[in-house]
């Protein structure tokens, strides 16, 4: 969560891209951490894995879109 928060700050202050996704992932991880108190250990690990995999897929898609828009801007 700390890594996602710091990279959200970095990308928000430098490029302005993909910081919202990281911030939403931080909030989801915080909520899952609170819910982990009442969940069985295996269920809380599955929930955290689901959040992190979803975050990784979302960020890969976002960065792919940003990269293609930068390539288009450079060639134009």
C-alpha beads as a LAMMPS data file, in Angstrom:
LAMMPS data file: protein, C-alpha beads

76 atoms
75 bonds

1 atom types
1 bond types

-500.0 500.0 xlo xhi
-500.0 500.0 ylo yhi
-500.0 500.0 zlo zhi

Masses

1 110.0

Atoms # bond

1 1 1 0.000 0.000 0.000
2 1 1 2.866 2.360 0.769
3 1 1 4.453 1.615 -2.615
4 1 1 1.199 2.354 -4.432
5 1 1 0.684 5.567 -2.459
6 1 1 4.176 6.869 -3.205
7 1 1 4.003 5.965 -6.891
8 1 1 0.572 7.634 -7.078
9 1 1 2.128 10.788 -5.675
10 1 1 5.090 10.521 -8.075
11 1 1 3.003 9.951 -11.201
12 1 1 0.505 12.593 -10.139
13 1 1 3.185 15.227 -9.689
14 1 1 5.340 14.356 -12.708
15 1 1 3.225 13.010 -15.549
16 1 1 -0.313 13.367 -14.263
17 1 1 -1.163 9.883 -15.504
18 1 1 -2.221 6.663 -13.765
19 1 1 -2.270 8.113 -10.266
20 1 1 -5.999 7.664 -9.689
21 1 1 -5.783 3.914 -10.259
22 1 1 -3.032 3.605 -7.681
23 1 1 -4.921 5.699 -5.170
24 1 1 -8.047 3.590 -5.618
25 1 1 -5.952 0.461 -5.096
26 1 1 -4.626 1.949 -1.834
27 1 1 -8.160 2.565 -0.635
28 1 1 -9.212 -0.958 -1.617
29 1 1 -6.223 -2.438 0.222
30 1 1 -7.026 -0.392 3.317
31 1 1 -10.629 -1.604 3.241
32 1 1 -9.441 -5.190 2.766
33 1 1 -7.091 -4.762 5.715
34 1 1 -9.988 -3.731 7.913
35 1 1 -12.128 -6.599 6.591
36 1 1 -9.276 -9.053 7.252
37 1 1 -10.025 -8.819 10.975
38 1 1 -13.308 -10.653 10.427
39 1 1 -12.311 -12.896 7.497
40 1 1 -10.508 -16.224 7.704
41 1 1 -6.807 -15.926 6.828
42 1 1 -7.107 -17.681 3.477
43 1 1 -10.056 -15.502 2.435
44 1 1 -8.205 -12.303 3.351
45 1 1 -5.164 -13.422 1.339
46 1 1 -7.397 -14.236 -1.630
47 1 1 -9.006 -10.794 -1.364
48 1 1 -5.635 -9.046 -1.249
49 1 1 -4.410 -11.116 -4.209
50 1 1 -7.517 -10.207 -6.174
51 1 1 -6.987 -6.504 -5.498
52 1 1 -3.305 -6.622 -6.458
53 1 1 -3.906 -8.643 -9.648
54 1 1 -6.684 -6.270 -10.678
55 1 1 -4.399 -3.317 -9.991
56 1 1 -1.588 -4.816 -12.052
57 1 1 -3.892 -5.493 -15.010
58 1 1 -5.415 -2.021 -14.815
59 1 1 -2.020 -0.320 -14.643
60 1 1 -0.678 -2.383 -17.548
61 1 1 -3.651 -1.331 -19.672
62 1 1 -3.299 2.307 -18.605
63 1 1 0.431 2.437 -19.313
64 1 1 -0.074 0.739 -22.672
65 1 1 -2.625 3.422 -23.571
66 1 1 -0.317 6.226 -22.388
67 1 1 2.625 4.781 -24.322
68 1 1 0.647 4.528 -27.529
69 1 1 -0.596 8.110 -27.162
70 1 1 2.972 9.309 -26.618
71 1 1 4.157 7.427 -29.711
72 1 1 1.347 9.024 -31.700
73 1 1 2.280 12.481 -30.407
74 1 1 5.952 11.974 -31.270
75 1 1 5.312 10.791 -34.828
76 1 1 2.767 13.497 -35.557

Bonds

1 1 1 2
2 1 2 3
3 1 3 4
4 1 4 5
5 1 5 6
6 1 6 7
7 1 7 8
8 1 8 9
9 1 9 10
10 1 10 11
11 1 11 12
12 1 12 13
13 1 13 14
14 1 14 15
15 1 15 16
16 1 16 17
17 1 17 18
18 1 18 19
19 1 19 20
20 1 20 21
21 1 21 22
22 1 22 23
23 1 23 24
24 1 24 25
25 1 25 26
26 1 26 27
27 1 27 28
28 1 28 29
29 1 29 30
30 1 30 31
31 1 31 32
32 1 32 33
33 1 33 34
34 1 34 35
35 1 35 36
36 1 36 37
37 1 37 38
38 1 38 39
39 1 39 40
40 1 40 41
41 1 41 42
42 1 42 43
43 1 43 44
44 1 44 45
45 1 45 46
46 1 46 47
47 1 47 48
48 1 48 49
49 1 49 50
50 1 50 51
51 1 51 52
52 1 52 53
53 1 53 54
54 1 54 55
55 1 55 56
56 1 56 57
57 1 57 58
58 1 58 59
59 1 59 60
60 1 60 61
61 1 61 62
62 1 62 63
63 1 63 64
64 1 64 65
65 1 65 66
66 1 66 67
67 1 67 68
68 1 68 69
69 1 69 70
70 1 70 71
71 1 71 72
72 1 72 73
73 1 73 74
74 1 74 75
75 1 75 76
